[in-house]
Amino acid sequence: MKYYQLFSRQLEGLLQIIYPPVCFICNKVDTDVAVCRAICQDCLRSLKPISKKFIQQKILKRIDHCFLDDLWVPYQFDEIFQQIVHLIKYDQMNHLAKYVACYARGSILGKMQLDDNILIIPVPLHPSREKERGFNQSIFIAQGIFDKDITENILIRMKPTKSQTTLDREERKQNVDEAFAVLDISFLSEKKVILVDDVVTTGATLNECARVLKTNGVIEVIGIALASPVE
C-alpha cells in the first residue's frame, strides 16, 4: 500500500508538470486548482454578493400571486458566474455545481433555520432534458449546500419547457404554467420545503413549483438559487 501511495503522488506530480492545473475562468495556472474543482479561489472570491433587499424588491414583490415564503440568493449573475453556469450545463462539469455550492453554503445556511420537518427538493428537469444533459445541476447544488438527504422524484416536470433565457417576464410565467406535478401527496403533508435551483431571474419557475407544492399540502416553501441577474 505504501508503494502504491508513493507511486500515486509521483504520478500526480508528473501530470501537473505535463498538464498544469489551469482555472477555466481566468486561465491562470494554479496548483490549488484540481480537476474536481476547475476554478481557482481568486475567481470564487471575486463573485459579487447580492443584497437581500434586491431579492425582496426586484423578485419576490414583483411576482403576481407569490407562493414563495422566502428566497435566498448569494451572488450576482455576472460575467464570471455566467461562465460557471456554461461550464456546468454545457461542458458536463456537474462536479463544479457542487463545488460552487459548497463555497456558497456559509452565506446561505448562516442565515437560515433548518429543522427535521424540512425537505430539500431540487427543481426537476424534464426527463428528455436530463437525458440530454446527463444530470440535473440542481441536485448537485443541493448536495453542496446541505448535509441532509435530498428528496428527488416527488416533484416532477411534466412538460419539456423552453429555456427561460430569452423570454420576458410574462412569457416565463406562461412557459412554466402547469409544468410541474407531485407524485406522492401524502409524503408532503404539513412539510416545509426548500427548493433549489441554479439561477433565478423573475422567480417564475420557483414560484410555480411552490404553487404546486402548497396545493399538495406543503405549509412553507423557501427558494434557493446560486445567482440572479441584477440588471
N, C-alpha and C positions, 0 to 999 in steps of 0.2 A: 504493500500500500504506500509506503514511504517513497519508493522509487517511482510509482505512478504519480504521486503528488508532485514530486520534483520534476518529472517529465512534463506534467501539465503546466507548471509555472514557466518552465523553459519554453514550451511551445507557445504559450500566451505572449511571452515577451518577444519571441521571434515574430509572431503575427503582428504585434504592434509596431515592430520596426518595418515590416514589409507593407502592412496596411495600417498606417497610423489612424487612431480614432479621430474622426472629424465630426464636428457639430453640424447637423443638417440645416441649421438655421443660419449661422454666421460663417460656416465653413472653416472655423478655426480648429487647428489640431489641438486636442486637449486629452491628456492621459486619463482624466476623470470621466470621459465620455465612453460608455460601454455600449455594446450592441443592443443591450436591453433597454437603453435609455435614449440614445440618438441625439439628444440636445444637451448643451452644456449648462452649468449652473448660472453663468453670466446671462444667458438668454432667458432662463427661467426667472431670474431676479429682475429682468427688465420688463416683465409683464406688468401692465398698468392696472392698478386696482380700480374697482368701480364702486361708487358710493351707494349705500343703501337708499338714500334719498332718490337717486336716479331710478333705481329699480321700482320704488314705490310710485313715483310721479309719472315716469315715462312708459312703464309696462303695466303694472297692476291696476292703476287707476284708469288706464285707457282701455281696459278690457270690458267689453259690454257683457254684463252678467258674469262677473268673475267668480269662479268656483275655487280658485286657489286661496288658501288661507295665508300663505306667505311664500316668498320667493327669495332664494339666496344665490347670488352670482358673484364670484370673487374678482373676475378680470374683464377688462375691456377686450372686445373682439377687434384688435388692431392688426397691423400687417404681420407681426410675428405670430399672433395666435391663428391667423388665417393660414399661415404656412404649417403650423402644427396640425390643424384640422385636416388640411390637404394630405399631409403625411399619413395621418391616421386612416382616413377614409379611402384614399386612392393609391397609397403606396403600401397598404397592408400592414401598417405598423400599429397593430392593436395593442401591443405592449406599451406604446407611447401614451395611449389614453390613460392607462392605469398609472403610469409614472407621473404624468402631469397632475392627475387627480390626487395622488399621494402628496405631491408638493402643495396642493391647494387645501388639503384636508384641515390643516390647522386654522386657516382663516374662515372655514365654514363651521366645523364642529365646535370651535371655541365659543360660538355664539348660539348654539342650538341645544335644546334639552331633549334627550332621547330616553325612551322607556321601552319596556318589553312589549308594549302593545303596538309598536310601530313596525310597519312592513316597508322594506326598501324595494321599490319596483322601478326597473329601468324602462324608459319609453320604448315600446317594441317597434321593430321594423316589420314590414310585410315580409312573409316568407320568401317571396321572389327576390326582394331587395337584399335580404340577409344571405340568401344563397349566392347571389351575385357578388356581394362584398366578402362573404366568408365569415362574417362575425357582426355582432351588434356592439358598436363602440360604447353605448350607454351602459352595457353590462360591465365592461372593464373600468369605466369611470366610477360606477357604483362600488365595485370591488376595491378600487384605490382609495375611496373616501371612507368607507365604513368597515369596521371589524364585526360585521353581522352577516348572517345569511341573506342572500339576495333572492327575492321572490320573482321567479320567471314563470311564464306560461299561465298566468292568471289574467293579466290584461293583454289582449292581443290586438293586432292591427288587421282589420277585416278587408281593407281595400288598398291597392297599391297607389298611394297618393303621389302627386307630383312633388318635386323638390320645392321647398318653400322659398328658395333663394331669390328667384326673380319675380315673386308675387307681391302685390301690395297688401295692405292690412286686411281689406275685405276679402280678397282672393285667398289669402292664407286661412282665414276663418272658414270659408266655404270648402276649401281643399280638404280640411280635416274633419268636416262635419260628418258625423256618423261613421267615422273611420275606425273607431275602437269598440271593443266589446269585452265583457268579463265572462270567463269560463266557469268559475265557481263562486256563486254569490254568497254561500254560507261561510266561505273562508274569509270574506271581507267584512262581515257584520261587526259593527262597533269598533272597527280598527282605525288606526291612524296610518297614513301612507306618506312616504317621501318618494316623490317622482324624480328620476334622474335623467337628464338629457345632456347633450354636449354644448349646444349653443341655443340661446333664446333671443328672439328679436321682438315680435309682438306678443308672444306668450300664447298664441293660438293653439299650438299642439299640446302644451302642458295643460292649458285650460280645458280643452276638450277631453283629455284623459281624466282630469279632475272631475269634470261633469259626469262622466260615465261611472267613475268610482263612487261618487257620492250618491248617484242614482241607485247604486247597488249596495248601500249600507255603510260605506266609509264615512266616518264622522269628521275627519280633518285631512287635508291634503296640503303638503308643503312641496314646492318645486325647488329643484337644484339644477343649475346648469353651470358649466365652467366659465362661459363668457357671453357677453352681449355687446352688440354694436352701440356706440354712443352718439352717432350722428343721425 
